[in-house]
Amino acid sequence: MFRTNYSVQLLLFSFFLVAIPLDSISQSKNKKFVVILDAGHGGKDSGNTGNNYSEKDIALSIVLKIGKQLEKYDDLEVIYTRKKDVFIPLDKRAEIANKASADLFISIHCNGVNNSSPSGTETFVLGLHRNKDNLEIAMKENSVIKFEDNYEVKYDGFDPDSPESYIGFTIMQEEFLDQSALLADFVQKQFQSTLKMKNRGVKQAGFLVLRETYMPSVLIETGFLTNDTEGAFLNSNSGQDQLADAIVDGINNYKNIINITALESELNKYKVSSSDLIEDFEAITFKIQLAASSRKIDPKPENFKRLNPISRNQENDLYKYYFGQTNNYMSAQTLKDKAKAEGYTSAFVVAFDSNGNKISVKEALNTRVNP
């Protein structure tokens, strides 16, 4: 469930390392990582109503579920553009993020079409549309400015229905494009690997809600309400829980990647560098130890604050309980953070070799340095 293909992230991150020094963007030890959660539409703007579902309500429900999880993390601060069914102008949403000096802006939406029933998730970063479909999605989302008073003046004559308005679309987010794409790819990979949803990719388009934010920003289309199966999933409490879980994991993968320098002191004792940890370890599996007990407990999520998957090993007279499974050390850090957020404050990373034998983390990490 937690195994992740990092090939695309590696390409993005390799470019990211060259383009932007990590020291310049890593959060300080005293500053929390600020995430803006933006539930699309709201109030008089219902958004997409495919299959008689309500995009504004589904987007808000997913955002609140994401926020509830993120608020458990000591190093995260969550700010919402809306927490109830109200209309918020697009420029006001960006203003909220900019005033907070946020580290991320994440806008949640649901997709829909009139002429077919496609499925899958796609995450957008700000850019010039590359095809007609991307333009149509941007035009649909940008059309909400018509609910705003004097929108022609407020948005400098921008007409959301005119393709010509997008030709001169100013990419104010250009300096954050690589970081936005990195976050978007993490989110898409989580949808694909954990929910088995069709990955429609990371795309660029001219979204007004992203244009004036001064931090890495993405707009997530969580699926198609117009698809009978996917619409029902999006409208269900269980589906929204799963989507929120995937987005939270994507956010934390991103946060740990850009703050990789914070691991340096820990890695020094293992005599490895952060650059050794980006790629997967082929013969190593990392898990998170939650507890050790003489009691034999059924390793099911209900017994471990719904963390999943849970495994159990017996060592001498003790049963040890583990959460997650990954071949990537950075992903293991994300799993550890998730366990600690759920109250397992003493959780730590453990490693197993290809035969399932537990080995030290130092030995595991050095299999790449000293093959």
Secondary structure, 3 states (H helix, E strand, C coil): CCCCCCHHHHHHHHHHHHHCCHHHCCCCCCCCEEEEEEECCECCECCCCHHHCCHHHHHHHHHHHHHHHHCCCCCEEEEECCCCCCCCCHHHHHHHHHHCCCCEEEEEEEECCCCCCCCCEEEEEECCCCCHHHHHHHHHHHHHHHHCCCHHHHCCCCCCCCHHHHHCCCCCCHHHHHHHHHHHHHHHHHHHHHHCCCEEEEEEECCHHHHCCCCCEEEEEEEECCCHHHHHHHHCHHHHHHHHHHHHHHHHHHHHHHCHHHHHHHHHCCCCCHHHCCCCCCCCEEEEEEEEECCCCCCCHHHCCCCCCEEEEEECCEEEEEEEEECCHHHHHHHHHHHHHCCCCCCEEEEECCCCCEECHHHHHHHHHCC
